[in-house]
Amino acid sequence: MSGLLCAEGYKLRKNKGFYVCALVMAATCILLYVMLSLVDAVRSGELENGTGGITVTVDGEEAAADGGSILEEMGMLEMTGQLFAGDFLPVMLAVFASIFVVGEYGSGMQKNIVGKGKSRNQIFLAKFLMTLFAEVLLVAIGVVSMLLSAYVFAGKDTFEEGWPGTLGIYIGQQILLLAALTAIFVLISEVCRNLAAAISLGIAVSALPVLFLAGVDLLCRDLPFTPSEYWIVNRSMTLPVEGLTGGDIAKNVVISLVWLSAAMAAGMWHFNRTDVR
């Protein structure tokens, strides 16, 4: 198993897709702060409203140049939470997982590994663990980029509230949910074994269920539970940055373990019973 993990680590270091995704992740987080700082400059009167195509409005009318700072109003915790609040992060992780897992089928490397007599369960597990490690690194790059941007654009005072305890609990819960989501992406890539199909299905799984489950919630509004709460992406997007209770954490653990176990079991079953070409 250690040999397989070392081999997967070497592949990760040589994978250009990882570095591209890391660059996009960092650039997107920094760009978010740059755009908000421009909005702040417009609201404070430092820049004229409409500069650079940015027009700040309040109730449909252009805002006066005396508004407060958005960065100060939101704070470091809420800004970091924006990284997990949309489709960008799960889509990015779906794309990387597809590139990392499916690439070996196209090159024939996976066939060579299986042909050496290694346990297929261990091969699949090693691939999942290294994919998870890489995606945790991508999330860490995003979080660090957000924190550095917060320090540069909002100052050190933004770290006083909720730092580092509250933020650490929030990120820990997000990584727990990420493990289950990564298992789903690895399963999709293993079943598809085609890069275009895996990326397309991964993006669909990241974004479309959020819209679909919103309709399901309406249909099931009389039920004592909300169906969308049990989908990993929805739970990650709506996870509160502050105020997590012991019950919330326990629920996240159970939901993550159920999805993780189901995806891993399905992936190993398919990998064991399908020829590798």
Secondary structure in CASP SS format (residue, H / E / C, confidence):
PFRMAT SS
TARGET T0000
AUTHOR 0000-0000-0000
METHOD secondary structure of the structure
MODEL  1
M C 1.00
S H 1.00
G H 1.00
L H 1.00
L H 1.00
C H 1.00
A H 1.00
E H 1.00
G H 1.00
Y H 1.00
K H 1.00
L H 1.00
R H 1.00
K H 1.00
N C 1.00
K H 1.00
G H 1.00
F H 1.00
Y H 1.00
V H 1.00
C H 1.00
A H 1.00
L H 1.00
V H 1.00
M H 1.00
A H 1.00
A H 1.00
T H 1.00
C H 1.00
I H 1.00
L H 1.00
L H 1.00
Y H 1.00
V H 1.00
M H 1.00
L H 1.00
S H 1.00
L H 1.00
V H 1.00
D H 1.00
A H 1.00
V H 1.00
R H 1.00
S H 1.00
G C 1.00
E C 1.00
L C 1.00
E C 1.00
N C 1.00
G C 1.00
T H 1.00
G H 1.00
G H 1.00
I C 1.00
T C 1.00
V C 1.00
T E 1.00
V E 1.00
D C 1.00
G C 1.00
E E 1.00
E E 1.00
A C 1.00
A C 1.00
A C 1.00
D C 1.00
G C 1.00
G C 1.00
S C 1.00
I H 1.00
L H 1.00
E H 1.00
E H 1.00
M H 1.00
G H 1.00
M H 1.00
L H 1.00
E H 1.00
M H 1.00
T H 1.00
G H 1.00
Q C 1.00
L C 1.00
F C 1.00
A C 1.00
G C 1.00
D C 1.00
F H 1.00
L H 1.00
P H 1.00
V H 1.00
M H 1.00
L H 1.00
A H 1.00
V H 1.00
F H 1.00
A H 1.00
S H 1.00
I H 1.00
F H 1.00
V H 1.00
V H 1.00
G H 1.00
E H 1.00
Y H 1.00
G H 1.00
S H 1.00
G C 1.00
M H 1.00
Q H 1.00
K H 1.00
N H 1.00
I H 1.00
V H 1.00
G H 1.00
K C 1.00
G C 1.00
K C 1.00
S C 1.00
R H 1.00
N H 1.00
Q H 1.00
I H 1.00
F H 1.00
L H 1.00
A H 1.00
K H 1.00
F H 1.00
L H 1.00
M H 1.00
T H 1.00
L H 1.00
F H 1.00
A H 1.00
E H 1.00
V H 1.00
L H 1.00
L H 1.00
V H 1.00
A H 1.00
I H 1.00
G H 1.00
V H 1.00
V H 1.00
S H 1.00
M H 1.00
L H 1.00
L H 1.00
S H 1.00
A H 1.00
Y H 1.00
V H 1.00
F H 1.00
A H 1.00
G C 1.00
K H 1.00
D H 1.00
T H 1.00
F H 1.00
E C 1.00
E C 1.00
G C 1.00
W C 1.00
P C 1.00
G H 1.00
T H 1.00
L H 1.00
G H 1.00
I H 1.00
Y H 1.00
I H 1.00
G H 1.00
Q H 1.00
Q H 1.00
I H 1.00
L H 1.00
L H 1.00
L H 1.00
A H 1.00
A H 1.00
L H 1.00
T H 1.00
A H 1.00
I H 1.00
F H 1.00
V H 1.00
L H 1.00
I H 1.00
S H 1.00
E H 1.00
V H 1.00
C H 1.00
R C 1.00
N C 1.00
L H 1.00
A H 1.00
A H 1.00
A H 1.00
I H 1.00
S H 1.00
L H 1.00
G H 1.00
I H 1.00
A H 1.00
V H 1.00
S H 1.00
A H 1.00
L H 1.00
P H 1.00
V H 1.00
L H 1.00
F H 1.00
L H 1.00
A H 1.00
G H 1.00
V H 1.00
D H 1.00
L H 1.00
L H 1.00
C C 1.00
R C 1.00
D C 1.00
L C 1.00
P C 1.00
F C 1.00
T C 1.00
P H 1.00
S H 1.00
E H 1.00
Y H 1.00
W C 1.00
I H 1.00
V H 1.00
N H 1.00
R H 1.00
S H 1.00
M H 1.00
T H 1.00
L C 1.00
P C 1.00
V C 1.00
E C 1.00
G C 1.00
L C 1.00
T C 1.00
G H 1.00
G H 1.00
D H 1.00
I H 1.00
A H 1.00
K H 1.00
N H 1.00
V H 1.00
V H 1.00
I H 1.00
S H 1.00
L H 1.00
V H 1.00
W H 1.00
L H 1.00
S H 1.00
A H 1.00
A H 1.00
M H 1.00
A H 1.00
A H 1.00
G H 1.00
M H 1.00
W H 1.00
H H 1.00
F H 1.00
N H 1.00
R H 1.00
T C 1.00
D C 1.00
V C 1.00
R C 1.00
END
